[in-house]
């Protein structure tokens, strides 16, 4: 009867030989550390630049995703009201802070209502809500020329399908719509710097800090 330990070693050897023969495990075993996860690229900024210039990626979609990930894009309203309450103002302040960091970017504000009332009345109400948001963002130093348009969907796009009063349906949504025409930053090869500006800035700060430390005389 074979010894269990010898059986185990034989099976392990067969597995190792099989892996080497198909060029997966065997190749990776002799490569440098990290070779399996190194894609040979320069990271996401370069990838975004390349895809945008090739037309494989919409810069508006990408930047809008970034905006939505960084700040809340939606605020809500009381019934039949365009008043911005404290919660709405706090969210719009976050939007304004983000928008100020990207002077090349234009936005559109979409107004919505719940399903109570006529379509005509709700379309006008949604428009007034969007205008209220535009006015607030403008009061925070955002140029109206960058708030591309004010659009109302009225009650045509509810989040919650109910004919009752529903606060979640009474909302505005802020979205990225494009870049300011002829802005000097929007040039070939600059898109990655716009999207990843905070990372670029932080890297510059680290570099300056390192240089200043090197310049200090020894104590």
C-alpha positions as YAML, in Angstrom:
chain: A
units: angstrom
residues:
- id: 1
  name: UNK
  ca: [0.00, 0.00, 0.00]
- id: 2
  name: UNK
  ca: [1.33, 3.40, -0.96]
- id: 3
  name: UNK
  ca: [2.18, 5.90, 1.72]
- id: 4
  name: UNK
  ca: [-0.38, 8.78, 1.78]
- id: 5
  name: UNK
  ca: [2.44, 11.35, 1.83]
- id: 6
  name: UNK
  ca: [3.96, 9.92, -1.38]
- id: 7
  name: UNK
  ca: [0.52, 9.95, -3.05]
- id: 8
  name: UNK
  ca: [0.10, 13.59, -2.13]
- id: 9
  name: UNK
  ca: [3.52, 14.54, -3.54]
- id: 10
  name: UNK
  ca: [2.82, 12.68, -6.79]
- id: 11
  name: UNK
  ca: [-0.51, 14.47, -7.24]
- id: 12
  name: UNK
  ca: [1.06, 17.85, -6.49]
- id: 13
  name: UNK
  ca: [3.81, 17.21, -9.04]
- id: 14
  name: UNK
  ca: [1.26, 16.33, -11.73]
- id: 15
  name: UNK
  ca: [-0.70, 19.50, -11.04]
- id: 16
  name: UNK
  ca: [2.46, 21.62, -11.25]
- id: 17
  name: UNK
  ca: [3.50, 19.99, -14.56]
- id: 18
  name: UNK
  ca: [0.02, 20.50, -16.00]
- id: 19
  name: UNK
  ca: [0.04, 24.17, -15.04]
- id: 20
  name: UNK
  ca: [3.48, 24.64, -16.61]
- id: 21
  name: UNK
  ca: [2.40, 22.94, -19.82]
- id: 22
  name: UNK
  ca: [-0.53, 25.30, -20.47]
- id: 23
  name: UNK
  ca: [1.68, 28.37, -20.10]
- id: 24
  name: UNK
  ca: [-0.18, 29.95, -17.19]
- id: 25
  name: UNK
  ca: [1.31, 29.01, -13.86]
- id: 26
  name: UNK
  ca: [4.68, 28.09, -15.32]
- id: 27
  name: UNK
  ca: [5.14, 31.45, -17.05]
- id: 28
  name: UNK
  ca: [4.02, 33.52, -14.08]
- id: 29
  name: UNK
  ca: [6.30, 31.55, -11.76]
- id: 30
  name: UNK
  ca: [9.39, 32.88, -13.53]
- id: 31
  name: UNK
  ca: [8.16, 36.47, -14.13]
- id: 32
  name: UNK
  ca: [9.03, 39.41, -11.95]
- id: 33
  name: UNK
  ca: [6.76, 40.23, -9.00]
- id: 34
  name: UNK
  ca: [3.67, 42.13, -10.06]
- id: 35
  name: UNK
  ca: [3.85, 41.12, -13.71]
- id: 36
  name: UNK
  ca: [0.39, 39.56, -13.64]
- id: 37
  name: UNK
  ca: [-1.30, 42.82, -12.60]
- id: 38
  name: UNK
  ca: [0.88, 45.25, -14.58]
- id: 39
  name: UNK
  ca: [-1.16, 46.32, -17.62]
- id: 40
  name: UNK
  ca: [1.68, 48.34, -19.08]
- id: 41
  name: UNK
  ca: [-0.29, 51.61, -19.03]
- id: 42
  name: UNK
  ca: [0.26, 54.92, -17.30]
- id: 43
  name: UNK
  ca: [-2.91, 54.75, -15.22]
- id: 44
  name: UNK
  ca: [-6.46, 56.03, -15.46]
- id: 45
  name: UNK
  ca: [-5.70, 59.63, -16.53]
- id: 46
  name: UNK
  ca: [-3.80, 58.43, -19.60]
- id: 47
  name: UNK
  ca: [-6.42, 55.81, -20.34]
- id: 48
  name: UNK
  ca: [-9.19, 58.45, -20.19]
- id: 49
  name: UNK
  ca: [-7.20, 60.81, -22.41]
- id: 50
  name: UNK
  ca: [-6.68, 58.09, -25.01]
- id: 51
  name: UNK
  ca: [-10.28, 56.90, -25.00]
- id: 52
  name: UNK
  ca: [-11.69, 60.43, -25.24]
- id: 53
  name: UNK
  ca: [-9.40, 61.37, -28.13]
- id: 54
  name: UNK
  ca: [-10.29, 58.12, -29.93]
- id: 55
  name: UNK
  ca: [-13.99, 58.69, -29.41]
- id: 56
  name: UNK
  ca: [-14.29, 55.53, -27.33]
- id: 57
  name: UNK
  ca: [-15.43, 57.40, -24.23]
- id: 58
  name: UNK
  ca: [-17.70, 60.40, -23.88]
- id: 59
  name: UNK
  ca: [-16.04, 63.03, -21.70]
- id: 60
  name: UNK
  ca: [-19.47, 64.29, -20.65]
- id: 61
  name: UNK
  ca: [-20.58, 60.86, -19.41]
- id: 62
  name: UNK
  ca: [-17.30, 60.30, -17.61]
- id: 63
  name: UNK
  ca: [-17.27, 63.69, -15.93]
- id: 64
  name: UNK
  ca: [-20.95, 63.42, -15.01]
- id: 65
  name: UNK
  ca: [-20.20, 60.11, -13.27]
- id: 66
  name: UNK
  ca: [-17.40, 61.81, -11.37]
- id: 67
  name: UNK
  ca: [-19.75, 64.63, -10.35]
- id: 68
  name: UNK
  ca: [-22.42, 62.17, -9.18]
- id: 69
  name: UNK
  ca: [-19.85, 60.16, -7.21]
- id: 70
  name: UNK
  ca: [-18.45, 63.22, -5.46]
- id: 71
  name: UNK
  ca: [-21.61, 65.14, -4.51]
- id: 72
  name: UNK
  ca: [-25.38, 64.60, -4.29]
- id: 73
  name: UNK
  ca: [-26.95, 65.70, -7.57]
- id: 74
  name: UNK
  ca: [-30.59, 65.78, -6.43]
- id: 75
  name: UNK
  ca: [-32.60, 67.95, -4.02]
- id: 76
  name: UNK
  ca: [-36.26, 67.67, -2.99]
- id: 77
  name: UNK
  ca: [-39.10, 70.12, -2.42]
- id: 78
  name: UNK
  ca: [-42.23, 70.46, -0.34]
- id: 79
  name: UNK
  ca: [-45.58, 69.98, -2.08]
- id: 80
  name: UNK
  ca: [-46.36, 72.71, -4.65]
- id: 81
  name: UNK
  ca: [-43.27, 74.66, -3.56]
- id: 82
  name: UNK
  ca: [-40.05, 76.01, -5.03]
- id: 83
  name: UNK
  ca: [-38.54, 76.93, -1.65]
- id: 84
  name: UNK
  ca: [-35.06, 75.59, -0.95]
- id: 85
  name: UNK
  ca: [-35.05, 74.22, 2.60]
- id: 86
  name: UNK
  ca: [-31.95, 73.75, 4.75]
- id: 87
  name: UNK
  ca: [-31.19, 70.28, 3.44]
- id: 88
  name: UNK
  ca: [-31.50, 71.42, -0.18]
- id: 89
  name: UNK
  ca: [-29.22, 74.41, 0.42]
- id: 90
  name: UNK
  ca: [-26.60, 72.21, 2.06]
- id: 91
  name: UNK
  ca: [-26.57, 69.90, -0.97]
- id: 92
  name: UNK
  ca: [-26.41, 72.83, -3.39]
- id: 93
  name: UNK
  ca: [-23.46, 74.25, -1.44]
- id: 94
  name: UNK
  ca: [-21.62, 70.97, -2.08]
- id: 95
  name: UNK
  ca: [-22.53, 71.17, -5.75]
- id: 96
  name: UNK
  ca: [-21.29, 74.77, -5.93]
- id: 97
  name: UNK
  ca: [-17.99, 73.85, -4.29]
- id: 98
  name: UNK
  ca: [-17.46, 71.09, -6.84]
- id: 99
  name: UNK
  ca: [-18.48, 73.27, -9.78]
- id: 100
  name: UNK
  ca: [-16.02, 76.00, -8.78]
- id: 101
  name: UNK
  ca: [-13.16, 73.50, -9.06]
- id: 102
  name: UNK
  ca: [-14.02, 72.87, -12.72]
- id: 103
  name: UNK
  ca: [-14.43, 76.24, -14.48]
- id: 104
  name: UNK
  ca: [-14.42, 74.47, -17.86]
- id: 105
  name: UNK
  ca: [-17.63, 72.55, -17.17]
- id: 106
  name: UNK
  ca: [-21.23, 73.43, -18.02]
- id: 107
  name: UNK
  ca: [-24.33, 72.10, -16.27]
- id: 108
  name: UNK
  ca: [-28.04, 71.62, -16.78]
- id: 109
  name: UNK
  ca: [-30.65, 71.54, -14.04]
- id: 110
  name: UNK
  ca: [-33.71, 69.34, -14.59]
- id: 111
  name: UNK
  ca: [-36.95, 70.04, -12.72]
- id: 112
  name: UNK
  ca: [-39.49, 67.37, -11.72]
- id: 113
  name: UNK
  ca: [-42.78, 67.19, -9.83]
- id: 114
  name: UNK
  ca: [-45.01, 64.51, -8.37]
- id: 115
  name: UNK
  ca: [-48.06, 63.28, -10.29]
- id: 116
  name: UNK
  ca: [-50.63, 65.44, -8.49]
- id: 117
  name: UNK
  ca: [-52.09, 68.15, -10.73]
- id: 118
  name: UNK
  ca: [-52.21, 68.80, -14.46]
- id: 119
  name: UNK
  ca: [-49.31, 68.21, -16.83]
- id: 120
  name: UNK
  ca: [-49.21, 71.88, -17.85]
- id: 121
  name: UNK
  ca: [-49.10, 73.15, -14.26]
- id: 122
  name: UNK
  ca: [-46.45, 70.64, -13.23]
- id: 123
  name: UNK
  ca: [-44.22, 71.47, -16.18]
- id: 124
  name: UNK
  ca: [-44.24, 75.12, -15.14]
- id: 125
  name: UNK
  ca: [-43.64, 74.14, -11.50]
- id: 126
  name: UNK
  ca: [-40.68, 71.96, -12.45]
- id: 127
  name: UNK
  ca: [-39.24, 74.86, -14.40]
- id: 128
  name: UNK
  ca: [-39.54, 77.21, -11.43]
- id: 129
  name: UNK
  ca: [-37.80, 74.67, -9.21]
- id: 130
  name: UNK
  ca: [-34.93, 74.37, -11.65]
- id: 131
  name: UNK
  ca: [-34.71, 78.16, -11.86]
- id: 132
  name: UNK
  ca: [-34.52, 78.34, -8.07]
- id: 133
  name: UNK
  ca: [-31.51, 76.03, -8.14]
- id: 134
  name: UNK
  ca: [-29.84, 78.06, -10.89]
- id: 135
  name: UNK
  ca: [-30.38, 81.25, -8.87]
- id: 136
  name: UNK
  ca: [-28.86, 79.69, -5.77]
- id: 137
  name: UNK
  ca: [-25.81, 78.36, -7.62]
- id: 138
  name: UNK
  ca: [-25.36, 81.77, -9.22]
- id: 139
  name: UNK
  ca: [-25.42, 83.36, -5.76]
- id: 140
  name: UNK
  ca: [-22.46, 81.12, -4.89]
- id: 141
  name: UNK
  ca: [-20.32, 82.64, -7.61]
- id: 142
  name: UNK
  ca: [-21.18, 80.27, -10.47]
- id: 143
  name: UNK
  ca: [-21.62, 82.08, -13.78]
- id: 144
  name: UNK
  ca: [-25.06, 81.67, -15.35]
- id: 145
  name: UNK
  ca: [-23.33, 81.11, -18.68]
- id: 146
  name: UNK
  ca: [-22.10, 77.79, -17.30]
- id: 147
  name: UNK
  ca: [-25.60, 76.73, -16.28]
- id: 148
  name: UNK
  ca: [-26.44, 75.81, -19.83]
- id: 149
  name: UNK
  ca: [-30.21, 75.60, -19.57]
- id: 150
  name: UNK
  ca: [-33.13, 75.17, -17.25]
- id: 151
  name: UNK
  ca: [-35.35, 72.26, -18.26]
- id: 152
  name: UNK
  ca: [-38.54, 70.84, -16.77]
- id: 153
  name: UNK
  ca: [-39.76, 67.27, -17.12]
- id: 154
  name: UNK
  ca: [-42.76, 68.05, -14.92]
- id: 155
  name: UNK
  ca: [-44.38, 64.81, -13.83]
- id: 156
  name: UNK
  ca: [-43.24, 62.73, -16.79]
- id: 157
  name: UNK
  ca: [-40.33, 60.98, -15.04]
- id: 158
  name: UNK
  ca: [-41.39, 59.98, -11.51]
- id: 159
  name: UNK
  ca: [-39.01, 57.99, -9.34]
- id: 160
  name: UNK
  ca: [-41.97, 56.51, -7.48]
- id: 161
  name: UNK
  ca: [-45.00, 55.50, -9.55]
- id: 162
  name: UNK
  ca: [-47.83, 56.91, -7.44]
- id: 163
  name: UNK
  ca: [-50.54, 59.50, -7.97]
- id: 164
  name: UNK
  ca: [-50.26, 60.54, -4.32]
- id: 165
  name: UNK
  ca: [-48.03, 63.26, -2.96]
- id: 166
  name: UNK
  ca: [-44.50, 61.85, -3.09]
- id: 167
  name: UNK
  ca: [-41.57, 63.97, -1.94]
- id: 168
  name: UNK
  ca: [-38.98, 61.91, -3.79]
- id: 169
  name: UNK
  ca: [-40.65, 62.83, -7.09]
- id: 170
  name: UNK
  ca: [-40.55, 66.54, -6.27]
- id: 171
  name: UNK
  ca: [-36.94, 67.17, -7.16]
- id: 172
  name: UNK
  ca: [-34.30, 68.78, -9.33]
- id: 173
  name: UNK
  ca: [-31.26, 66.99, -10.73]
- id: 174
  name: UNK
  ca: [-28.03, 68.73, -11.71]
- id: 175
  name: UNK
  ca: [-25.97, 67.14, -14.49]
- id: 176
  name: UNK
  ca: [-22.82, 67.84, -16.48]
- id: 177
  name: UNK
  ca: [-23.63, 68.74, -20.09]
- id: 178
  name: UNK
  ca: [-20.25, 69.63, -21.58]
- id: 179
  name: UNK
  ca: [-17.34, 72.01, -21.57]
- id: 180
  name: UNK
  ca: [-17.36, 75.79, -21.95]
- id: 181
  name: UNK
  ca: [-16.70, 76.54, -25.63]
- id: 182
  name: UNK
  ca: [-13.12, 77.57, -26.44]
- id: 183
  name: UNK
  ca: [-12.00, 77.32, -22.83]
- id: 184
  name: UNK
  ca: [-8.15, 77.34, -22.87]
- id: 185
  name: UNK
  ca: [-7.86, 74.24, -20.69]
- id: 186
  name: UNK
  ca: [-9.85, 72.01, -23.04]
- id: 187
  name: UNK
  ca: [-7.08, 71.04, -25.43]
- id: 188
  name: UNK
  ca: [-5.76, 67.73, -26.72]
- id: 189
  name: UNK
  ca: [-4.03, 65.86, -23.93]
- id: 190
  name: UNK
  ca: [-5.56, 68.01, -21.15]
- id: 191
  name: UNK
  ca: [-8.65, 65.95, -20.36]
- id: 192
  name: UNK
  ca: [-6.90, 63.73, -17.81]
- id: 193
  name: UNK
  ca: [-5.65, 66.83, -15.99]
- id: 194
  name: UNK
  ca: [-9.21, 68.15, -15.76]
- id: 195
  name: UNK
  ca: [-10.77, 64.91, -14.54]
- id: 196
  name: UNK
  ca: [-8.01, 64.12, -12.08]
- id: 197
  name: UNK
  ca: [-7.19, 67.68, -11.07]
- id: 198
  name: UNK
  ca: [-7.32, 66.97, -7.35]
- id: 199
  name: UNK
  ca: [-4.87, 64.08, -7.74]
- id: 200
  name: UNK
  ca: [-2.57, 66.18, -9.90]
- id: 201
  name: UNK
  ca: [-2.70, 68.99, -7.34]
- id: 202
  name: UNK
  ca: [-1.97, 66.67, -4.42]
- id: 203
  name: UNK
  ca: [0.99, 65.18, -6.29]
- id: 204
  name: UNK
  ca: [2.37, 68.67, -6.87]
- id: 205
  name: UNK
  ca: [2.04, 69.51, -3.20]
- id: 206
  name: UNK
  ca: [3.94, 66.37, -2.22]
- id: 207
  name: UNK
  ca: [6.67, 67.18, -4.72]
- id: 208
  name: UNK
  ca: [7.05, 70.73, -3.41]
- id: 209
  name: UNK
  ca: [7.14, 69.46, 0.16]
- id: 210
  name: UNK
  ca: [9.87, 66.98, -0.74]
- id: 211
  name: UNK
  ca: [11.92, 69.67, -2.46]
- id: 212
  name: UNK
  ca: [11.64, 72.04, 0.49]
- id: 213
  name: UNK
  ca: [12.79, 69.31, 2.84]
- id: 214
  name: UNK
  ca: [15.78, 68.58, 0.65]
- id: 215
  name: UNK
  ca: [16.68, 72.27, 0.54]
- id: 216
  name: UNK
  ca: [16.88, 72.56, 4.34]
- id: 217
  name: UNK
  ca: [20.42, 72.47, 5.79]
- id: 218
  name: UNK
  ca: [21.36, 69.67, 8.10]
- id: 219
  name: UNK
  ca: [20.88, 70.40, 11.77]
...
